[in-house]
Amino acid sequence: MAKRTIESKTNIVPEIDCLAGYPHPRQTLTLFGHVAARKQLVSAIESSNMHHAWLFTGKEGIGKATLAYKAAIYALTNSIERLPGLIVSQDTMTQRQVQQLSHPDLLVIRRNYDPIKKRFPTTINVDEVRKLRGFLSHSHISKHLRVVIIDSSDELSVNAANALLKSLEEPPHRTLFFLIATNASKLLPTIRSRCRLLPLTPLNNDQLLAAAQAAYASYYNDTRNEIPPWKNLIASANGSPRRILALASDRGNDIVDSVEQIYRFMGNLSAEFKHALVDRLANSQAQQEYELFLTLFLDKLASLIKSSALIQRNDTNTDKKRNPIKTEKLGSWVELWETFHRESHEVKTLNLDRSVFLLNLLARFERAAVT
C-alpha cells in the first residue's frame, strides 16, 4: 500500500486537528453530508445581513472543521466562482491560499505546536486570541468578507474566552466568526448567546462510506490492495469519518482488539496485558491512539449501561445473562462512567500523567466487574 508524500501536502509542523496520514480539514477536497447546514450558510453569505458569529457543534470528527473551511473559502471567493452547495470552482487562488493558511482575510485561532516543549498546549491561550487585534486593525478595503475560524472554541482558556467575547460583542464590519465546538456547554454562556447555532449530525452510512473511501483514495496511490473493510467498521464509527479512518489503520485495529479483550475478560485481565497497553498509550507519540482507546472504551461502557437499563425496565431474564453489567449495580456503573469521563477531561486540560490515569481506570473497572 503506497502512501503519497505527506510533506508535499501538509506542513512539517504537527497540527492538532489533523489525523495522521490524512489531509487537514482545510485541505479536504469534498465535503460529505450536512446538506441543510450548507444551505443555511450559502443563504446567509449571499445575503446582505448575515449574522456575524456562527457556532458549529456536533460530535468529534463528523466534519465541523471541514464545513467551516468550506464556508470560509466560499465567503472569501468572488461570486462568479461560487457554485451551488457551498462549492467554488476548482483550484482557485482563494482555495490555495486557505489551504496554505496564507489568505490575508483569514485568521485561524487554535492550539499551535510548541517546538521547544515538543507538544501542544492543553488550551488555546489568550495570546492566540490577541492576534485578532492585528488582524482586525487593518483597514478592510476588500469587497469580500473577513473570516475568523476558532478550532476548537471549547478549548479556549478563561482569559482567551473573555478576550474573544469583546470582539463578538462589538463585531467588526464584514467579519465572520466561525466557532467550532464538540462540547458547546464548556463555552461561556455570553459567547454562546452571541452566536447563531449550527448543530451538525453524524453522517449516515452511505455518506460515511463515501467520505472514508475518498479520504483513503486521496492519500494512497494504490487502493486496489489492502482496502479496509469499511462496511465492517461503520457500526463502530458512529457517523464520524475521522473515527472510521482511525479504526481502519493498523494501530486502530490493535486498539479495537484491546478494547474487546478488556470487555471479554472483565475482571480477569493479566498484569502483562494491562501494563503493555498502558505503556503504549502513555507514549507522547501515541496521542491519537490514546484518544481512540478512550472513545471506544467509554462508548462501549455507555452502550452496556444503556442496554442494562433497558433490561431493568423490561425485566428480561434472557438478556440479563448476556450483559456483564448487572441491573442491580447499574447506578454504580453510571457513576463510574461519569468519573472516567470527567477524569479523562482533567488529564487532557491539566496535562496529567496518562499512565497513572489509565492504570487507575483499568483497576477500578476490574473492581467494579468482580463486585
N, C-alpha and C positions, 0 to 999 in steps of 0.2 A: 504494500500500500504506500504509494509515493506521495509524500506531503510537499506542497508547494512552499517556496521560500517565504518564511514569515517576515524577514527583515524588509522585504520589498513592499510589504503591505501595512506593517504596523510600526510604531515607534519602538526603539530598543528599550526605552524606559518602560517598566511594567505599568499596566493600567488596572486599577482596582476593579473595574466593571467589565473586564474582558475575559472571557472563558479561554483558557489556554488552548492554542491551536486553531482558534476561530476568529473571524473578523470582529472588530469592535462594533457595537450597535450603530455608530455613525457611519461605518463602512459597509453595513448590510445593504445589499442591493434591493432586495424585495421584502416588503412588509406583508405579513400574512395575518388575516383576521382584523378585528377592531374596525369593522366597516362603519358602524354607527358613529364611533368616535371620530373617524376620518371625515365623515360628512359634517359633523359639528365644527371641526377645525377649519375645513375648507370654507364653509359658510361664514364663519367668523372672520377669517383672514381676508376674505373677499369683501366684507362689509366695511363700512367706514367707522363703526363704533364698537370695535372688538374689545372685549374685556381684557385688561392688561395682565392678569395673572391667572394661570391655569395650574391645577393640581392633578397630576396623573397618578392614580392609585391602582393598586392591584397586587396580586401575588408576585413573588420574585421570579424573574426570568420569562415573563409572558409577553414582553415586547414594549414595555413602557418607555424605555430609553430610545429604542428604535423608532417608535412613534414620535417622540419628542424631536429627535433629529430630523425625521422626515418633515415634520411640521416646520422646523426651523429652516430647512432648505426651501420649502415651498414659500414661506413668508419672505425669504431673502432673494427669491428669484423673480426675474422680470415676468410680468403677467403673460407675455407672449410665449414663454417657455413652460408655463404651467399646463398640466394635463389633468383630467378628471381623476378623483380618488386620492388626492394629496400626492400626486406624482408629478415630476418635472421631466423635461426632455433629457435623454441620456447624455452623460458626460459633459455637463455644463460647467462653466467656471465656478459657479456657486457650489455645486456638488463637490468639486475637487477641493475647494478652499475649506468647506465644512469638514470633509473627511480628514484633512490635514490640520484642522484647528487653526487655520490661518486667515479666516474671514474676518475683516475688520469690524463687522457689525454683529459678531457672535462672541459671547463670553460664556465659558463653561466653568462652573464652580463645583469642585468635587474634592475628594481626598487624593492628594497627589503623593507619589512615591518619594520617600526621603532617602536619597542616595547615601547619606552619611550613616544613618541608622539602619539602612537597608530593609526598610519596612514601610508600610502605610500607617499614617496616624489613625487613631481609633475614631476620630470625629473630624468634621470639617471645621477648621479653626477660624477665628474672626479675621485673620489676615487674608484668607481666601476671599471672604465676603467683601473686605475693604477694597478689593480690586474693582468693585463696582464703581467706586468714586472716579477713578481714572477713566474707566470705560464710558461712564455716563457724562463725564465732564466735557468731553469733546463735542464740539458743535456738530449737530446731525443735519447735514445738508442733503443727504441722500433721500430720494423719494420712497425708498424702501424702509421697512421696519428694522429695528434692532432687536436681538433676541438674547435672553439670558437663560441658560439651562442650569438647573441645580440638581445634581445627581449624586447622592440622594438627599433630599431635604430633611428626611428623618434622621440624618447623621450629623446635622448641624449642632455645634456646641451651643450652650446657652447664650454666650456673648455673640456668636455668629448669627444665631436666630434673631436676636434683638437688633443687630446691625442690619439684617435683611429687612426686618419689619419697617424700618424707616423708609427704605426705598419703595416698599409696597404701599405704604400709607400715602406717599407723595409720588405717584408713578410718573416717570419722565415721559416726554412726548414721544409717541410712536415707538414705544419699547414694550416688548412682550417678555413675560417671565413664565418659563415652563418649569414647574417644580415636580420632581419625581419622588414618590414615596411608596415603600412597601407597607409601612406601618404609619399611616397618617395620624393616628392618635398620639404619636410622640411629638407632633408639631405643636407649636404654641397655638392656642385657640384663636388668637388675634391674627395669626398668619393664615390659618385655615379660612377664617371668615372673610378674608380679602381675596380669596382665590375662587375661581369657578371650578367646581369639582368635575373631574372627568374619570369616573371609575371604569377600569378595564377588566374584562373577564378572561379566564383561561381559554386557550384555543380549543376548538373541537377537534376530534380525532383526525379528520381529513386535513384541516389546516395545520395541525401539529406535524403530521406525517410529511406534508409538503414543505414546511419550514425546515424540518430536520434534514430532509433529502437535499434541499437547496443549499443549506449551510455546509453540509458534508461535501457536496459536489464542488462547492466554491473553493474548498481548501485542500482537496485531494485530486491529484492528476488522474488516478485510475480508480474508478468507482465500480469496476466490474468484479473485482475480487474483494473478499472480506467485507462485504456490505453488512452493516449492523442489522440485527433482526428488529427493525423499527417497530413492527406491529406487536412484538412481544414486550417492548419497553413502554408502550403507550400508557398502560394502566398505572405504571409507577411514576409517570412523568407529570400527572395532574395538569395537563394542558400547558406545560412550560417547555418551550423549545430549548432553553438553557439546560434544564434538567435532563431532558432526553438525550442531549448531546453529551452531557457529563456521564450519564449512565452507559452510553454506547462506547466510551473509552475503555481501554484495558484496566485502568485504575478504577473506573466506575464499576466495572464488573466485579472487581475484588471487593469493593465496598458493599455492593449488594449482597455478595456471598457472606461477608462478615456479619451484616445485619441479620440476614436469615439464620445464621448459625447462633447468634445471640438469642433469638426468639425460639429457635428449635430446641436449644439446651438451656432454657430458662432455669437459673439456679444451679446449674451444673457445668459451668464453663471452666476450662482448665486455666490455671495461672499463666501458663505459657502463651495461650491464645490471647488472654487479656493484655499482658504486658507487650506482646508483639504488636497488637493493634494500637495500643496507646503510644508506643514508641513511634510507630509510623505516622499516626495522625497528629502528634505533637510537634513533628518536624516543621520548622519555619517555612519550608518549601512545599508543604502539603496543605496549604490553606483551603484550596478548592475541594480536596478530598475530605478534609475535616468538616467543611460546611455541608457537603453532600451526605456524609455519615450522619450528622446531627439531624438533617432534614428527614432522611429516610427512617432513622431510629424513632424520632418523635412522631412522625406521621404514622408509622406502624403502631406505636403505642396508642395514639389517639384513635386509630381505627378499631383496635381491640377494645378500648374503653367504650366507644360508641356501640360496638356490637354487643358488649356485655350489658350495657344499659337497655338495649332493645330486648335482650333475653330476659332481663329482670322485669321489664314491662309486660312482655308476652308470656313469661313463665314457661319457657320451652326447655324441657329437660334434655332433649337430644342435643341442642346447641350448646348447652352448658358444658357438656363433656368435651366439645371441640375448642372452646375458648379458654385459654390458660388464665385469664383474668376472672376470678370468681366474683359472682354478683355481690356476695356479702362483703367483699373487700373493695367494692367499686369506688367508694369515697376516698379511700387511701390512695388508690391508683390515680385518681383525678388530681389529688393534691401533689402526688409525686411528679406527674406530668407538668403541672404548673411550676413546681420547683425547678425541674430540669430546664424548662423554657426560660424562666427568669435568670437562672444562673448562667445559661449559655449567653444571654444578652450581656450580663455583667462581665463575663470573660472577654467578650468582644470589645465592649466600650472601655473597660478598665485595663485591658491588655494583661489579664491574669494568666497564670500558668495553665496551659491547656492539659498537660499531663495529669496534674492534680485533679482538675475538674473531671476528666474522663475516668480516672481510676475511681473517684468517688461516685460518679454516675453508675458505673458498672457494679460497684459494691452495693449501692442502695437498691439498684434494680434487682440484683440477685437476692438480697434480703427480703424484698417485697415478694419475690416469686416463691420463696420457700416458707413464708409465714402465713 
